[in-house]
């Protein structure tokens, strides 16, 4: 389609979309004339805008208004007209510093990365967290209060994972130590999922001398292991930014539907499938995004991978269709690279 537009039409379309992304308002010929200086007259620009409207790339929201890009026009812009610059060095440092804080749990790192994406993009940041299938170096139980125990997993790569276990009866401190020692003796560099069946079999055959409370701790600790085939979960930050462009009741309802969809576990699998559809960044505009049953949003998402090029999760942003694509694409791409280095080893 872009090859069918002459240079003048491409210039006008690019300036209209650039202006729309900044202000979110219809763009008139006078505004484009000011942006282009003396290159084109308002009359010529109006003629070009009419041609672009006829081609389905622009539309007028109401009579005598300026023009807005259609979804087709935005796709044409993203695919061939926008300019993507290099990510500034200070942004690179900020991304690396936020993600690489030493000794932080994986969940905390993912949350920091998601919040950072939201801040840098002025949209909602999202991460599909990876499944936990790395070998465990050490496990520890920590009593938080009378009803909760913290399970601390130290992975072979020194990353930490914390999980909360709810309890209904008092647990003696000695039982926590015995349960941790019992699991550590039998993990031996295995994942929790790998060790689960052997440990449970040993306990069922009464080959372990554990009292009831300690045995229950061991079983419940193992139950926190991810199940085979289980997809990661979604972390979303900056949800309030999805409401900033809401101007009508129907738009508010669309925002609520989107937020509800992001809370559903099956959405994690859909996002991963979307990320797996290409080697790098994917951009979904409006109704191209089949994961959510309504229009009005765009998503920029990239997988992050292991050193063996295996996709383990995805990271991106979601927001109104007037996202600053040229700014956000390199941010998402670089963050995915950093996440891959940290989690894919």
C-alpha positions as CSV (number, residue, x, y, z in Angstrom):
1,X,0.0,0.0,0.0
2,X,2.8,2.4,0.9
3,X,4.3,2.1,-2.6
4,X,0.9,3.4,-4.0
5,X,1.3,6.7,-2.1
6,X,3.4,9.4,-3.6
7,X,5.9,11.3,-1.5
8,X,3.5,14.2,-0.8
9,X,0.8,11.8,0.5
10,X,3.2,10.0,2.7
11,X,4.5,13.2,4.2
12,X,1.0,14.5,5.0
13,X,-0.1,11.2,6.4
14,X,3.0,10.9,8.6
15,X,2.5,14.5,10.0
16,X,-1.2,13.9,10.7
17,X,-0.4,10.7,12.7
18,X,2.5,12.3,14.5
19,X,0.3,15.2,15.5
20,X,-2.6,12.9,16.5
21,X,-0.2,10.8,18.7
22,X,0.9,14.0,20.5
23,X,-2.5,15.6,21.1
24,X,-5.1,12.8,20.5
25,X,-7.2,15.3,18.6
26,X,-8.4,15.5,14.9
27,X,-5.8,17.2,12.7
28,X,-6.8,19.9,10.2
29,X,-5.1,21.2,7.0
30,X,-4.0,24.4,8.7
31,X,-2.1,22.5,11.4
32,X,-0.3,20.4,8.8
33,X,0.5,23.5,6.8
34,X,2.1,25.1,9.9
35,X,4.2,21.9,10.4
36,X,5.3,21.8,6.8
37,X,6.0,25.5,6.5
38,X,5.8,26.8,2.9
39,X,6.1,23.4,1.3
40,X,2.4,22.8,0.7
41,X,-0.6,25.2,0.7
42,X,-3.6,24.4,2.9
43,X,-5.7,23.8,-0.3
44,X,-3.2,21.3,-1.6
45,X,-3.1,19.6,1.8
46,X,-6.9,19.4,1.9
47,X,-6.8,17.7,-1.4
48,X,-4.3,15.2,-0.3
49,X,-6.3,14.5,2.9
50,X,-9.3,13.8,0.8
51,X,-7.3,11.3,-1.2
52,X,-6.1,9.6,2.0
53,X,-9.6,9.5,3.3
54,X,-10.8,7.9,0.1
55,X,-8.0,5.3,0.4
56,X,-9.3,4.4,3.9
57,X,-6.3,5.8,5.7
58,X,-8.0,8.8,7.4
59,X,-11.5,9.6,8.5
60,X,-13.5,12.6,9.8
61,X,-15.1,12.0,13.2
62,X,-17.7,14.6,12.3
63,X,-18.5,17.3,9.7
64,X,-16.1,20.1,9.3
65,X,-13.6,18.4,11.6
66,X,-10.0,17.6,11.0
67,X,-9.0,14.0,10.2
68,X,-7.9,11.1,12.3
69,X,-6.0,8.0,11.2
70,X,-7.9,4.8,10.7
71,X,-6.6,1.5,12.0
72,X,-5.4,0.8,8.4
73,X,-3.6,4.2,8.4
74,X,-1.9,3.5,11.7
75,X,-0.7,0.1,10.4
76,X,0.7,1.7,7.3
77,X,2.5,4.3,9.5
78,X,4.0,1.6,11.8
79,X,5.1,-0.6,8.9
80,X,6.8,2.0,6.8
81,X,6.5,5.7,7.7
82,X,7.5,6.2,11.3
83,X,11.0,6.8,12.4
84,X,12.5,4.7,15.1
85,X,15.6,6.2,16.8
86,X,18.2,4.5,18.9
87,X,17.4,4.1,22.6
88,X,19.3,6.8,24.5
89,X,22.1,5.6,26.7
90,X,20.5,6.9,29.9
91,X,17.4,4.8,29.1
92,X,19.6,1.8,28.6
93,X,21.3,2.3,31.9
94,X,18.0,2.9,33.7
95,X,16.6,-0.4,32.3
96,X,19.7,-2.4,33.3
97,X,19.9,-0.8,36.8
98,X,16.2,-1.5,37.5
99,X,16.4,-5.1,36.3
100,X,19.8,-6.1,37.6
101,X,19.5,-5.3,41.3
102,X,21.6,-8.0,43.0
103,X,19.9,-10.7,45.0
104,X,16.3,-9.6,44.3
105,X,13.6,-12.2,43.9
106,X,12.5,-13.0,40.3
107,X,9.0,-11.6,41.1
108,X,10.4,-8.4,42.4
109,X,12.6,-8.0,39.3
110,X,9.7,-8.6,37.0
111,X,7.6,-6.1,38.8
112,X,10.3,-3.4,38.6
113,X,10.7,-4.1,34.9
114,X,7.0,-3.8,34.4
115,X,6.8,-0.5,36.3
116,X,9.8,0.8,34.4
117,X,8.1,0.1,31.1
118,X,5.0,1.8,32.2
119,X,6.9,4.9,33.2
120,X,9.0,5.1,30.0
121,X,6.1,4.5,27.7
122,X,3.3,6.4,29.4
123,X,1.2,3.3,29.0
124,X,0.5,0.1,31.0
125,X,3.5,-2.2,31.2
126,X,3.0,-6.0,31.3
127,X,5.2,-9.0,31.7
128,X,4.3,-12.7,31.2
129,X,6.4,-14.2,34.0
130,X,8.3,-17.4,33.1
131,X,7.5,-20.8,34.4
132,X,9.9,-21.8,37.2
133,X,11.8,-24.8,36.0
134,X,15.4,-24.0,37.1
135,X,17.2,-26.2,39.6
136,X,17.0,-25.2,43.2
137,X,20.2,-24.7,45.2
138,X,18.6,-24.2,48.6
139,X,15.1,-23.9,50.2
140,X,14.1,-22.2,53.4
141,X,10.9,-21.8,55.4
142,X,10.4,-18.5,57.3
143,X,7.5,-17.9,59.7
144,X,5.9,-14.6,58.8
145,X,3.0,-14.6,61.3
146,X,0.6,-17.1,62.9
147,X,-1.1,-17.9,59.6
148,X,1.6,-17.5,56.9
149,X,5.0,-19.1,56.1
150,X,7.3,-17.8,53.5
151,X,9.0,-20.3,51.2
152,X,12.3,-19.0,49.9
153,X,13.8,-20.7,46.9
154,X,17.4,-19.9,46.0
155,X,18.0,-21.0,42.4
156,X,21.3,-22.3,40.9
157,X,21.8,-18.9,39.3
158,X,21.4,-17.2,42.7
159,X,18.0,-15.7,41.7
160,X,15.4,-15.8,44.5
161,X,11.8,-16.8,44.5
162,X,9.4,-16.2,47.3
163,X,6.1,-18.0,47.8
164,X,3.5,-17.6,50.6
165,X,2.0,-20.7,52.3
166,X,-1.2,-20.3,54.4
167,X,-1.3,-22.4,57.6
168,X,-4.2,-23.2,60.0
169,X,-2.3,-24.5,63.0
170,X,0.9,-23.5,64.9
171,X,4.1,-24.8,63.4
172,X,7.1,-25.2,65.8
173,X,10.3,-23.5,64.6
174,X,12.1,-26.8,64.7
175,X,9.7,-28.2,62.1
176,X,10.6,-25.4,59.7
177,X,14.3,-26.3,59.9
178,X,13.7,-30.0,59.6
179,X,11.4,-29.7,56.6
180,X,13.9,-27.4,54.9
181,X,16.8,-29.8,55.6
182,X,14.8,-32.7,54.4
183,X,14.0,-31.0,51.0
184,X,17.6,-29.7,50.6
185,X,19.0,-33.2,51.1
186,X,16.8,-34.5,48.3
187,X,16.8,-31.7,45.8
188,X,20.5,-32.0,44.8
189,X,20.2,-29.5,42.0
190,X,16.8,-30.7,40.7
191,X,13.8,-28.6,40.1
192,X,11.0,-28.9,42.6
193,X,8.9,-30.5,39.9
194,X,11.6,-33.1,39.1
195,X,12.0,-34.0,42.7
196,X,8.4,-34.0,43.7
197,X,7.4,-37.5,42.7
198,X,10.4,-39.2,44.3
199,X,10.0,-37.3,47.6
200,X,6.3,-38.0,47.8
201,X,6.8,-41.7,47.1
202,X,9.4,-41.9,49.8
203,X,7.0,-40.3,52.3
204,X,4.1,-42.6,51.3
205,X,6.3,-45.7,51.7
206,X,7.1,-44.4,55.3
207,X,10.8,-44.4,54.6
208,X,11.1,-40.9,56.1
209,X,10.9,-40.3,59.8
210,X,8.9,-37.1,59.8
211,X,6.2,-36.1,62.2
212,X,2.8,-35.1,60.9
213,X,3.4,-31.3,61.0
214,X,6.8,-31.5,59.3
215,X,5.6,-34.0,56.7
216,X,2.7,-31.6,55.9
217,X,5.1,-28.7,55.5
218,X,7.1,-30.8,53.0
219,X,4.1,-31.8,51.0
220,X,2.7,-28.2,50.9
221,X,6.1,-26.8,49.9
222,X,6.3,-29.3,47.0
223,X,2.7,-28.4,46.0
224,X,3.9,-24.8,45.3
225,X,6.0,-26.2,42.4
226,X,4.6,-25.3,39.0
227,X,2.7,-28.0,37.3
228,X,3.8,-29.5,34.0
229,X,2.6,-27.3,31.1
230,X,1.6,-24.5,33.4
231,X,1.9,-21.1,31.8
232,X,3.4,-18.1,33.6
233,X,1.3,-15.4,35.1
234,X,0.8,-11.8,34.0
235,X,2.1,-8.8,35.9
236,X,0.6,-5.4,34.9
237,X,1.6,-2.0,36.2
238,X,0.3,1.4,35.3
239,X,-3.3,0.4,34.7
240,X,-4.5,3.9,35.5
241,X,-2.8,5.1,32.3
242,X,-5.3,3.1,30.3
243,X,-8.0,5.5,31.6
244,X,-6.3,8.8,30.7
245,X,-7.7,9.0,27.2
246,X,-11.2,7.9,28.2
247,X,-13.8,10.5,27.0
248,X,-17.0,8.5,26.9
249,X,-18.9,5.9,28.8
250,X,-18.4,3.3,26.2
251,X,-14.6,3.9,26.3
252,X,-14.6,3.5,30.1
253,X,-16.4,0.1,29.6
254,X,-13.7,-1.0,27.1
255,X,-11.0,-0.1,29.6
256,X,-12.8,-2.1,32.2
257,X,-13.1,-5.1,29.9
258,X,-9.4,-4.8,29.0
259,X,-8.3,-4.8,32.7
260,X,-10.6,-7.7,33.4
261,X,-9.0,-9.7,30.5
262,X,-5.5,-9.0,31.9
263,X,-6.6,-10.6,35.2
264,X,-7.4,-13.9,33.5
265,X,-4.8,-16.7,33.6
266,X,-5.6,-17.8,30.1
267,X,-4.6,-14.4,28.8
268,X,-1.0,-15.3,29.8
269,X,-1.0,-18.2,27.4
270,X,-2.5,-16.0,24.6
271,X,0.2,-13.4,25.1
272,X,2.9,-16.0,25.0
273,X,1.5,-17.4,21.8
274,X,1.4,-13.9,20.3
275,X,5.0,-13.3,21.2
276,X,6.0,-16.7,19.7
277,X,4.5,-15.7,16.3
278,X,7.7,-13.8,15.4
279,X,11.3,-13.6,16.3
280,X,11.1,-10.1,17.8
281,X,8.8,-7.2,18.5
282,X,5.2,-7.6,17.5
283,X,2.7,-4.7,17.2
284,X,-1.0,-5.3,17.4
285,X,-3.3,-2.3,16.5
286,X,-6.9,-2.1,17.4
287,X,-8.9,-5.1,16.3
288,X,-5.7,-6.9,15.1
289,X,-5.4,-7.8,18.8
290,X,-7.7,-10.8,18.9
291,X,-6.8,-11.6,22.5
292,X,-9.2,-8.9,23.8
293,X,-12.7,-8.9,22.4
294,X,-12.9,-5.2,21.7
295,X,-11.1,-2.5,19.7
296,X,-9.4,0.7,20.8
297,X,-6.1,-0.6,22.1
298,X,-2.7,-1.3,20.8
299,X,-0.1,-3.7,22.2
300,X,3.7,-3.8,21.6
301,X,5.2,-7.1,22.9
302,X,8.4,-9.0,22.6
303,X,9.5,-12.4,23.9
304,X,12.5,-12.9,26.1
305,X,14.5,-16.0,25.6
306,X,17.1,-18.3,27.0
307,X,20.7,-18.5,25.7
308,X,19.4,-21.5,23.6
309,X,16.8,-19.2,22.0
310,X,13.9,-20.8,23.9
311,X,11.1,-18.3,24.7
312,X,10.4,-18.3,28.4
313,X,8.2,-15.2,28.7
314,X,7.1,-11.9,27.1
315,X,7.2,-8.3,28.0
316,X,5.5,-5.3,26.5
317,X,3.1,-2.4,26.8
318,X,-0.6,-1.9,26.1
319,X,-2.4,1.4,25.7
320,X,-4.6,3.5,23.4
321,X,-3.9,3.2,19.6
322,X,-2.1,6.5,19.6
323,X,0.9,5.0,21.4
324,X,4.2,6.6,20.7
325,X,5.3,3.5,18.7
326,X,8.7,5.0,17.6
327,X,9.6,5.7,21.2
328,X,8.2,2.5,22.8
329,X,9.5,-0.1,20.3
330,X,13.2,0.3,21.2
331,X,12.3,0.4,24.9
332,X,10.5,-2.9,24.8
333,X,13.1,-4.5,22.6
334,X,16.0,-3.6,24.9
335,X,14.1,-4.5,28.0
336,X,13.4,-8.0,26.5
337,X,17.1,-8.4,25.7
338,X,18.1,-7.6,29.3
339,X,15.4,-9.9,30.7
340,X,16.6,-12.7,28.5
341,X,20.2,-12.3,29.7
342,X,19.1,-12.4,33.4
343,X,16.5,-15.1,33.3
344,X,17.7,-17.2,30.3
345,X,21.0,-18.4,31.7
